[in-house]
Amino acid sequence: MVKAKFKVGGMDCASCALTIEKSVKQLKGVKEAKASFANGELNVDYDPRAAKPEEIRKKVEQAGYSLI
């Protein structure tokens, strides 16, 4: 498992954080996703053989936010 931290743009409330978490958790290989709107961060635990950072970025963007 890999633990990664990403800065998220456009996330400004608890509902935004929940939307991002739910979206990223849909990816195969993602064990945990925790978003903090207070810090503007997304922490993801994932299996690098099953999920890639590019896929995480794509899921966040599909939810309407960006990784910076």
PDB file of N, CA, C and O in Angstrom:
ATOM      1  N   MET A   1       0.842  -1.189   0.000  1.00  0.00           N
ATOM      2  CA  MET A   1       0.000   0.000   0.000  1.00  0.00           C
ATOM      3  C   MET A   1       0.883   1.246   0.000  1.00  0.00           C
ATOM      4  O   MET A   1       1.945   1.298   0.620  1.00  0.00           O
ATOM      5  N   VAL A   2       0.395   2.230  -0.717  1.00  0.00           N
ATOM      6  CA  VAL A   2       1.057   3.528  -0.781  1.00  0.00           C
ATOM      7  C   VAL A   2       0.139   4.548  -0.140  1.00  0.00           C
ATOM      8  O   VAL A   2      -1.074   4.526  -0.352  1.00  0.00           O
ATOM      9  N   LYS A   3       0.723   5.446   0.651  1.00  0.00           N
ATOM     10  CA  LYS A   3      -0.029   6.554   1.235  1.00  0.00           C
ATOM     11  C   LYS A   3       0.385   7.809   0.488  1.00  0.00           C
ATOM     12  O   LYS A   3       1.567   8.150   0.434  1.00  0.00           O
ATOM     13  N   ALA A   4      -0.600   8.499  -0.090  1.00  0.00           N
ATOM     14  CA  ALA A   4      -0.313   9.709  -0.853  1.00  0.00           C
ATOM     15  C   ALA A   4      -1.177  10.854  -0.346  1.00  0.00           C
ATOM     16  O   ALA A   4      -2.312  10.656   0.086  1.00  0.00           O
ATOM     17  N   LYS A   5      -0.612  12.056  -0.409  1.00  0.00           N
ATOM     18  CA  LYS A   5      -1.325  13.262  -0.011  1.00  0.00           C
ATOM     19  C   LYS A   5      -1.366  14.198  -1.211  1.00  0.00           C
ATOM     20  O   LYS A   5      -0.341  14.467  -1.838  1.00  0.00           O
ATOM     21  N   PHE A   6      -2.561  14.690  -1.525  1.00  0.00           N
ATOM     22  CA  PHE A   6      -2.757  15.595  -2.649  1.00  0.00           C
ATOM     23  C   PHE A   6      -3.409  16.882  -2.167  1.00  0.00           C
ATOM     24  O   PHE A   6      -4.243  16.850  -1.262  1.00  0.00           O
ATOM     25  N   LYS A   7      -3.045  18.001  -2.753  1.00  0.00           N
ATOM     26  CA  LYS A   7      -3.722  19.274  -2.514  1.00  0.00           C
ATOM     27  C   LYS A   7      -4.888  19.336  -3.482  1.00  0.00           C
ATOM     28  O   LYS A   7      -4.741  19.012  -4.661  1.00  0.00           O
ATOM     29  N   VAL A   8      -6.051  19.753  -2.985  1.00  0.00           N
ATOM     30  CA  VAL A   8      -7.264  19.796  -3.806  1.00  0.00           C
ATOM     31  C   VAL A   8      -7.723  21.237  -3.970  1.00  0.00           C
ATOM     32  O   VAL A   8      -7.781  21.999  -3.004  1.00  0.00           O
ATOM     33  N   GLY A   9      -8.046  21.599  -5.206  1.00  0.00           N
ATOM     34  CA  GLY A   9      -8.572  22.927  -5.493  1.00  0.00           C
ATOM     35  C   GLY A   9     -10.090  22.870  -5.618  1.00  0.00           C
ATOM     36  O   GLY A   9     -10.637  21.915  -6.171  1.00  0.00           O
ATOM     37  N   GLY A  10     -10.769  23.894  -5.104  1.00  0.00           N
ATOM     38  CA  GLY A  10     -12.215  23.998  -5.242  1.00  0.00           C
ATOM     39  C   GLY A  10     -13.022  23.344  -4.141  1.00  0.00           C
ATOM     40  O   GLY A  10     -14.252  23.387  -4.171  1.00  0.00           O
ATOM     41  N   MET A  11     -12.368  22.746  -3.184  1.00  0.00           N
ATOM     42  CA  MET A  11     -13.063  22.076  -2.080  1.00  0.00           C
ATOM     43  C   MET A  11     -13.187  23.073  -0.928  1.00  0.00           C
ATOM     44  O   MET A  11     -12.186  23.511  -0.361  1.00  0.00           O
ATOM     45  N   ASP A  12     -14.449  23.430  -0.587  1.00  0.00           N
ATOM     46  CA  ASP A  12     -14.606  24.443   0.459  1.00  0.00           C
ATOM     47  C   ASP A  12     -15.666  24.124   1.506  1.00  0.00           C
ATOM     48  O   ASP A  12     -16.069  24.996   2.276  1.00  0.00           O
ATOM     49  N   CYS A  13     -16.121  22.859   1.532  1.00  0.00           N
ATOM     50  CA  CYS A  13     -17.094  22.483   2.567  1.00  0.00           C
ATOM     51  C   CYS A  13     -17.037  20.976   2.814  1.00  0.00           C
ATOM     52  O   CYS A  13     -16.418  20.229   2.056  1.00  0.00           O
ATOM     53  N   ALA A  14     -17.689  20.554   3.876  1.00  0.00           N
ATOM     54  CA  ALA A  14     -17.694  19.134   4.227  1.00  0.00           C
ATOM     55  C   ALA A  14     -18.371  18.300   3.149  1.00  0.00           C
ATOM     56  O   ALA A  14     -17.968  17.163   2.904  1.00  0.00           O
ATOM     57  N   SER A  15     -19.379  18.842   2.511  1.00  0.00           N
ATOM     58  CA  SER A  15     -20.065  18.127   1.436  1.00  0.00           C
ATOM     59  C   SER A  15     -19.123  17.893   0.249  1.00  0.00           C
ATOM     60  O   SER A  15     -19.148  16.829  -0.370  1.00  0.00           O
ATOM     61  N   CYS A  16     -18.296  18.890  -0.060  1.00  0.00           N
ATOM     62  CA  CYS A  16     -17.298  18.746  -1.129  1.00  0.00           C
ATOM     63  C   CYS A  16     -16.337  17.604  -0.788  1.00  0.00           C
ATOM     64  O   CYS A  16     -16.041  16.758  -1.632  1.00  0.00           O
ATOM     65  N   ALA A  17     -15.863  17.591   0.436  1.00  0.00           N
ATOM     66  CA  ALA A  17     -14.913  16.566   0.872  1.00  0.00           C
ATOM     67  C   ALA A  17     -15.538  15.178   0.755  1.00  0.00           C
ATOM     68  O   ALA A  17     -14.884  14.236   0.308  1.00  0.00           O
ATOM     69  N   LEU A  18     -16.789  15.052   1.150  1.00  0.00           N
ATOM     70  CA  LEU A  18     -17.487  13.768   1.084  1.00  0.00           C
ATOM     71  C   LEU A  18     -17.651  13.311  -0.369  1.00  0.00           C
ATOM     72  O   LEU A  18     -17.481  12.132  -0.676  1.00  0.00           O
ATOM     73  N   THR A  19     -17.977  14.240  -1.246  1.00  0.00           N
ATOM     74  CA  THR A  19     -18.118  13.923  -2.668  1.00  0.00           C
ATOM     75  C   THR A  19     -16.813  13.380  -3.232  1.00  0.00           C
ATOM     76  O   THR A  19     -16.814  12.396  -3.972  1.00  0.00           O
ATOM     77  N   ILE A  20     -15.698  14.021  -2.884  1.00  0.00           N
ATOM     78  CA  ILE A  20     -14.388  13.589  -3.369  1.00  0.00           C
ATOM     79  C   ILE A  20     -14.047  12.208  -2.808  1.00  0.00           C
ATOM     80  O   ILE A  20     -13.590  11.335  -3.546  1.00  0.00           O
ATOM     81  N   GLU A  21     -14.263  12.010  -1.528  1.00  0.00           N
ATOM     82  CA  GLU A  21     -13.979  10.705  -0.904  1.00  0.00           C
ATOM     83  C   GLU A  21     -14.751   9.589  -1.593  1.00  0.00           C
ATOM     84  O   GLU A  21     -14.172   8.565  -1.955  1.00  0.00           O
ATOM     85  N   LYS A  22     -16.052   9.778  -1.777  1.00  0.00           N
ATOM     86  CA  LYS A  22     -16.877   8.754  -2.401  1.00  0.00           C
ATOM     87  C   LYS A  22     -16.399   8.446  -3.818  1.00  0.00           C
ATOM     88  O   LYS A  22     -16.359   7.288  -4.232  1.00  0.00           O
ATOM     89  N   SER A  23     -16.045   9.476  -4.544  1.00  0.00           N
ATOM     90  CA  SER A  23     -15.595   9.300  -5.928  1.00  0.00           C
ATOM     91  C   SER A  23     -14.296   8.506  -5.996  1.00  0.00           C
ATOM     92  O   SER A  23     -14.187   7.564  -6.781  1.00  0.00           O
ATOM     93  N   VAL A  24     -13.319   8.874  -5.186  1.00  0.00           N
ATOM     94  CA  VAL A  24     -12.011   8.210  -5.213  1.00  0.00           C
ATOM     95  C   VAL A  24     -12.109   6.780  -4.691  1.00  0.00           C
ATOM     96  O   VAL A  24     -11.403   5.897  -5.179  1.00  0.00           O
ATOM     97  N   LYS A  25     -12.967   6.541  -3.717  1.00  0.00           N
ATOM     98  CA  LYS A  25     -13.124   5.192  -3.165  1.00  0.00           C
ATOM     99  C   LYS A  25     -13.682   4.201  -4.186  1.00  0.00           C
ATOM    100  O   LYS A  25     -13.574   2.991  -3.988  1.00  0.00           O
ATOM    101  N   GLN A  26     -14.272   4.689  -5.264  1.00  0.00           N
ATOM    102  CA  GLN A  26     -14.800   3.819  -6.314  1.00  0.00           C
ATOM    103  C   GLN A  26     -13.691   3.148  -7.110  1.00  0.00           C
ATOM    104  O   GLN A  26     -13.925   2.124  -7.752  1.00  0.00           O
ATOM    105  N   LEU A  27     -12.494   3.709  -7.076  1.00  0.00           N
ATOM    106  CA  LEU A  27     -11.385   3.151  -7.847  1.00  0.00           C
ATOM    107  C   LEU A  27     -10.924   1.822  -7.266  1.00  0.00           C
ATOM    108  O   LEU A  27     -10.775   1.665  -6.054  1.00  0.00           O
ATOM    109  N   LYS A  28     -10.705   0.881  -8.157  1.00  0.00           N
ATOM    110  CA  LYS A  28     -10.158  -0.410  -7.742  1.00  0.00           C
ATOM    111  C   LYS A  28      -8.755  -0.180  -7.187  1.00  0.00           C
ATOM    112  O   LYS A  28      -7.953   0.529  -7.795  1.00  0.00           O
ATOM    113  N   GLY A  29      -8.461  -0.771  -6.046  1.00  0.00           N
ATOM    114  CA  GLY A  29      -7.146  -0.638  -5.429  1.00  0.00           C
ATOM    115  C   GLY A  29      -7.062   0.443  -4.369  1.00  0.00           C
ATOM    116  O   GLY A  29      -6.065   0.526  -3.652  1.00  0.00           O
ATOM    117  N   VAL A  30      -8.096   1.277  -4.255  1.00  0.00           N
ATOM    118  CA  VAL A  30      -8.096   2.319  -3.217  1.00  0.00           C
ATOM    119  C   VAL A  30      -8.686   1.730  -1.944  1.00  0.00           C
ATOM    120  O   VAL A  30      -9.838   1.298  -1.908  1.00  0.00           O
ATOM    121  N   LYS A  31      -7.859   1.725  -0.897  1.00  0.00           N
ATOM    122  CA  LYS A  31      -8.303   1.183   0.390  1.00  0.00           C
ATOM    123  C   LYS A  31      -9.030   2.251   1.197  1.00  0.00           C
ATOM    124  O   LYS A  31     -10.068   1.980   1.800  1.00  0.00           O
ATOM    125  N   GLU A  32      -8.485   3.462   1.208  1.00  0.00           N
ATOM    126  CA  GLU A  32      -9.045   4.555   2.005  1.00  0.00           C
ATOM    127  C   GLU A  32      -8.819   5.880   1.305  1.00  0.00           C
ATOM    128  O   GLU A  32      -7.785   6.088   0.671  1.00  0.00           O
ATOM    129  N   ALA A  33      -9.785   6.771   1.422  1.00  0.00           N
ATOM    130  CA  ALA A  33      -9.666   8.136   0.901  1.00  0.00           C
ATOM    131  C   ALA A  33     -10.297   9.058   1.928  1.00  0.00           C
ATOM    132  O   ALA A  33     -11.466   8.897   2.278  1.00  0.00           O
ATOM    133  N   LYS A  34      -9.529  10.019   2.410  1.00  0.00           N
ATOM    134  CA  LYS A  34     -10.024  10.977   3.394  1.00  0.00           C
ATOM    135  C   LYS A  34      -9.702  12.381   2.891  1.00  0.00           C
ATOM    136  O   LYS A  34      -8.541  12.724   2.671  1.00  0.00           O
ATOM    137  N   ALA A  35     -10.736  13.176   2.716  1.00  0.00           N
ATOM    138  CA  ALA A  35     -10.556  14.555   2.267  1.00  0.00           C
ATOM    139  C   ALA A  35     -10.842  15.500   3.425  1.00  0.00           C
ATOM    140  O   ALA A  35     -11.767  15.282   4.206  1.00  0.00           O
ATOM    141  N   SER A  36     -10.046  16.540   3.524  1.00  0.00           N
ATOM    142  CA  SER A  36     -10.229  17.567   4.561  1.00  0.00           C
ATOM    143  C   SER A  36     -10.382  18.912   3.884  1.00  0.00           C
ATOM    144  O   SER A  36      -9.435  19.435   3.297  1.00  0.00           O
ATOM    145  N   PHE A  37     -11.595  19.476   3.969  1.00  0.00           N
ATOM    146  CA  PHE A  37     -11.785  20.780   3.349  1.00  0.00           C
ATOM    147  C   PHE A  37     -11.044  21.869   4.126  1.00  0.00           C
ATOM    148  O   PHE A  37     -10.652  22.881   3.545  1.00  0.00           O
ATOM    149  N   ALA A  38     -10.852  21.674   5.417  1.00  0.00           N
ATOM    150  CA  ALA A  38     -10.138  22.656   6.232  1.00  0.00           C
ATOM    151  C   ALA A  38      -8.678  22.800   5.787  1.00  0.00           C
ATOM    152  O   ALA A  38      -8.125  23.900   5.777  1.00  0.00           O
ATOM    153  N   ASN A  39      -8.064  21.663   5.418  1.00  0.00           N
ATOM    154  CA  ASN A  39      -6.669  21.672   4.974  1.00  0.00           C
ATOM    155  C   ASN A  39      -6.539  21.714   3.462  1.00  0.00           C
ATOM    156  O   ASN A  39      -5.459  21.984   2.937  1.00  0.00           O
ATOM    157  N   GLY A  40      -7.640  21.448   2.757  1.00  0.00           N
ATOM    158  CA  GLY A  40      -7.603  21.392   1.302  1.00  0.00           C
ATOM    159  C   GLY A  40      -6.781  20.213   0.803  1.00  0.00           C
ATOM    160  O   GLY A  40      -6.102  20.303  -0.220  1.00  0.00           O
ATOM    161  N   GLU A  41      -6.851  19.099   1.543  1.00  0.00           N
ATOM    162  CA  GLU A  41      -6.030  17.933   1.209  1.00  0.00           C
ATOM    163  C   GLU A  41      -6.864  16.669   1.056  1.00  0.00           C
ATOM    164  O   GLU A  41      -7.948  16.533   1.624  1.00  0.00           O
ATOM    165  N   LEU A  42      -6.319  15.756   0.273  1.00  0.00           N
ATOM    166  CA  LEU A  42      -6.887  14.432   0.089  1.00  0.00           C
ATOM    167  C   LEU A  42      -5.798  13.423   0.400  1.00  0.00           C
ATOM    168  O   LEU A  42      -4.736  13.444  -0.222  1.00  0.00           O
ATOM    169  N   ASN A  43      -6.051  12.539   1.357  1.00  0.00           N
ATOM    170  CA  ASN A  43      -5.122  11.463   1.704  1.00  0.00           C
ATOM    171  C   ASN A  43      -5.699  10.154   1.192  1.00  0.00           C
ATOM    172  O   ASN A  43      -6.845   9.808   1.478  1.00  0.00           O
ATOM    173  N   VAL A  44      -4.882   9.432   0.427  1.00  0.00           N
ATOM    174  CA  VAL A  44      -5.348   8.196  -0.187  1.00  0.00           C
ATOM    175  C   VAL A  44      -4.375   7.066   0.110  1.00  0.00           C
ATOM    176  O   VAL A  44      -3.165   7.213  -0.066  1.00  0.00           O
ATOM    177  N   ASP A  45      -4.908   5.941   0.561  1.00  0.00           N
ATOM    178  CA  ASP A  45      -4.138   4.703   0.714  1.00  0.00           C
ATOM    179  C   ASP A  45      -4.561   3.807  -0.445  1.00  0.00           C
ATOM    180  O   ASP A  45      -5.738   3.472  -0.581  1.00  0.00           O
ATOM    181  N   TYR A  46      -3.595   3.421  -1.280  1.00  0.00           N
ATOM    182  CA  TYR A  46      -3.948   2.620  -2.448  1.00  0.00           C
ATOM    183  C   TYR A  46      -2.851   1.637  -2.818  1.00  0.00           C
ATOM    184  O   TYR A  46      -1.689   1.793  -2.443  1.00  0.00           O
ATOM    185  N   ASP A  47      -3.258   0.622  -3.564  1.00  0.00           N
ATOM    186  CA  ASP A  47      -2.344  -0.386  -4.078  1.00  0.00           C
ATOM    187  C   ASP A  47      -1.838   0.116  -5.432  1.00  0.00           C
ATOM    188  O   ASP A  47      -2.626   0.237  -6.371  1.00  0.00           O
ATOM    189  N   PRO A  48      -0.545   0.409  -5.551  1.00  0.00           N
ATOM    190  CA  PRO A  48      -0.023   0.970  -6.798  1.00  0.00           C
ATOM    191  C   PRO A  48      -0.080   0.013  -7.986  1.00  0.00           C
ATOM    192  O   PRO A  48       0.105   0.426  -9.131  1.00  0.00           O
ATOM    193  N   ARG A  49      -0.335  -1.258  -7.712  1.00  0.00           N
ATOM    194  CA  ARG A  49      -0.497  -2.213  -8.811  1.00  0.00           C
ATOM    195  C   ARG A  49      -1.893  -2.133  -9.409  1.00  0.00           C
ATOM    196  O   ARG A  49      -2.110  -2.561 -10.543  1.00  0.00           O
ATOM    197  N   ALA A  50      -2.845  -1.586  -8.650  1.00  0.00           N
ATOM    198  CA  ALA A  50      -4.236  -1.529  -9.111  1.00  0.00           C
ATOM    199  C   ALA A  50      -4.717  -0.113  -9.413  1.00  0.00           C
ATOM    200  O   ALA A  50      -5.609   0.069 -10.241  1.00  0.00           O
ATOM    201  N   ALA A  51      -4.145   0.883  -8.760  1.00  0.00           N
ATOM    202  CA  ALA A  51      -4.559   2.275  -8.952  1.00  0.00           C
ATOM    203  C   ALA A  51      -3.328   3.149  -9.168  1.00  0.00           C
ATOM    204  O   ALA A  51      -2.259   2.889  -8.616  1.00  0.00           O
ATOM    205  N   LYS A  52      -3.496   4.166  -9.961  1.00  0.00           N
ATOM    206  CA  LYS A  52      -2.400   5.092 -10.284  1.00  0.00           C
ATOM    207  C   LYS A  52      -2.808   6.518  -9.900  1.00  0.00           C
ATOM    208  O   LYS A  52      -3.996   6.839  -9.896  1.00  0.00           O
ATOM    209  N   PRO A  53      -1.835   7.372  -9.580  1.00  0.00           N
ATOM    210  CA  PRO A  53      -2.156   8.768  -9.257  1.00  0.00           C
ATOM    211  C   PRO A  53      -2.946   9.466 -10.366  1.00  0.00           C
ATOM    212  O   PRO A  53      -3.789  10.317 -10.082  1.00  0.00           O
ATOM    213  N   GLU A  54      -2.682   9.114 -11.619  1.00  0.00           N
ATOM    214  CA  GLU A  54      -3.410   9.730 -12.736  1.00  0.00           C
ATOM    215  C   GLU A  54      -4.897   9.380 -12.668  1.00  0.00           C
ATOM    216  O   GLU A  54      -5.750  10.205 -12.996  1.00  0.00           O
ATOM    217  N   GLU A  55      -5.199   8.156 -12.241  1.00  0.00           N
ATOM    218  CA  GLU A  55      -6.598   7.732 -12.113  1.00  0.00           C
ATOM    219  C   GLU A  55      -7.281   8.473 -10.966  1.00  0.00           C
ATOM    220  O   GLU A  55      -8.453   8.836 -11.059  1.00  0.00           O
ATOM    221  N   ILE A  56      -6.541   8.690  -9.893  1.00  0.00           N
ATOM    222  CA  ILE A  56      -7.079   9.441  -8.753  1.00  0.00           C
ATOM    223  C   ILE A  56      -7.381  10.865  -9.203  1.00  0.00           C
ATOM    224  O   ILE A  56      -8.443  11.403  -8.892  1.00  0.00           O
ATOM    225  N   ARG A  57      -6.456  11.475  -9.930  1.00  0.00           N
ATOM    226  CA  ARG A  57      -6.655  12.834 -10.448  1.00  0.00           C
ATOM    227  C   ARG A  57      -7.907  12.893 -11.330  1.00  0.00           C
ATOM    228  O   ARG A  57      -8.710  13.819 -11.216  1.00  0.00           O
ATOM    229  N   LYS A  58      -8.062  11.923 -12.187  1.00  0.00           N
ATOM    230  CA  LYS A  58      -9.204  11.895 -13.102  1.00  0.00           C
ATOM    231  C   LYS A  58     -10.517  11.819 -12.332  1.00  0.00           C
ATOM    232  O   LYS A  58     -11.472  12.522 -12.665  1.00  0.00           O
ATOM    233  N   LYS A  59     -10.573  10.967 -11.299  1.00  0.00           N
ATOM    234  CA  LYS A  59     -11.786  10.835 -10.487  1.00  0.00           C
ATOM    235  C   LYS A  59     -12.120  12.146  -9.775  1.00  0.00           C
ATOM    236  O   LYS A  59     -13.283  12.545  -9.714  1.00  0.00           O
ATOM    237  N   VAL A  60     -11.100  12.813  -9.240  1.00  0.00           N
ATOM    238  CA  VAL A  60     -11.311  14.093  -8.559  1.00  0.00           C
ATOM    239  C   VAL A  60     -11.844  15.126  -9.559  1.00  0.00           C
ATOM    240  O   VAL A  60     -12.767  15.878  -9.245  1.00  0.00           O
ATOM    241  N   GLU A  61     -11.267  15.160 -10.747  1.00  0.00           N
ATOM    242  CA  GLU A  61     -11.703  16.109 -11.771  1.00  0.00           C
ATOM    243  C   GLU A  61     -13.122  15.806 -12.235  1.00  0.00           C
ATOM    244  O   GLU A  61     -13.894  16.729 -12.493  1.00  0.00           O
ATOM    245  N   GLN A  62     -13.479  14.528 -12.345  1.00  0.00           N
ATOM    246  CA  GLN A  62     -14.834  14.148 -12.735  1.00  0.00           C
ATOM    247  C   GLN A  62     -15.852  14.590 -11.688  1.00  0.00           C
ATOM    248  O   GLN A  62     -17.014  14.842 -12.007  1.00  0.00           O
ATOM    249  N   ALA A  63     -15.407  14.682 -10.443  1.00  0.00           N
ATOM    250  CA  ALA A  63     -16.283  15.136  -9.354  1.00  0.00           C
ATOM    251  C   ALA A  63     -16.405  16.664  -9.333  1.00  0.00           C
ATOM    252  O   ALA A  63     -17.205  17.211  -8.574  1.00  0.00           O
ATOM    253  N   GLY A  64     -15.613  17.354 -10.167  1.00  0.00           N
ATOM    254  CA  GLY A  64     -15.708  18.814 -10.261  1.00  0.00           C
ATOM    255  C   GLY A  64     -14.645  19.584  -9.514  1.00  0.00           C
ATOM    256  O   GLY A  64     -14.799  20.786  -9.294  1.00  0.00           O
ATOM    257  N   TYR A  65     -13.563  18.921  -9.114  1.00  0.00           N
ATOM    258  CA  TYR A  65     -12.495  19.562  -8.358  1.00  0.00           C
ATOM    259  C   TYR A  65     -11.171  19.329  -9.082  1.00  0.00           C
ATOM    260  O   TYR A  65     -11.141  18.694 -10.136  1.00  0.00           O
ATOM    261  N   SER A  66     -10.086  19.838  -8.523  1.00  0.00           N
ATOM    262  CA  SER A  66      -8.787  19.653  -9.178  1.00  0.00           C
ATOM    263  C   SER A  66      -7.720  19.319  -8.146  1.00  0.00           C
ATOM    264  O   SER A  66      -7.820  19.698  -6.979  1.00  0.00           O
ATOM    265  N   LEU A  67      -6.706  18.608  -8.596  1.00  0.00           N
ATOM    266  CA  LEU A  67      -5.533  18.361  -7.761  1.00  0.00           C
ATOM    267  C   LEU A  67      -4.482  19.381  -8.172  1.00  0.00           C
ATOM    268  O   LEU A  67      -4.220  19.575  -9.360  1.00  0.00           O
ATOM    269  N   ILE A  68      -3.881  20.033  -7.175  1.00  0.00           N
ATOM    270  CA  ILE A  68      -2.876  21.063  -7.463  1.00  0.00           C
ATOM    271  C   ILE A  68      -1.539  20.707  -6.836  1.00  0.00           C
ATOM    272  O   ILE A  68      -0.573  21.458  -6.972  1.00  0.00           O
TER     273      ILE A  68
END
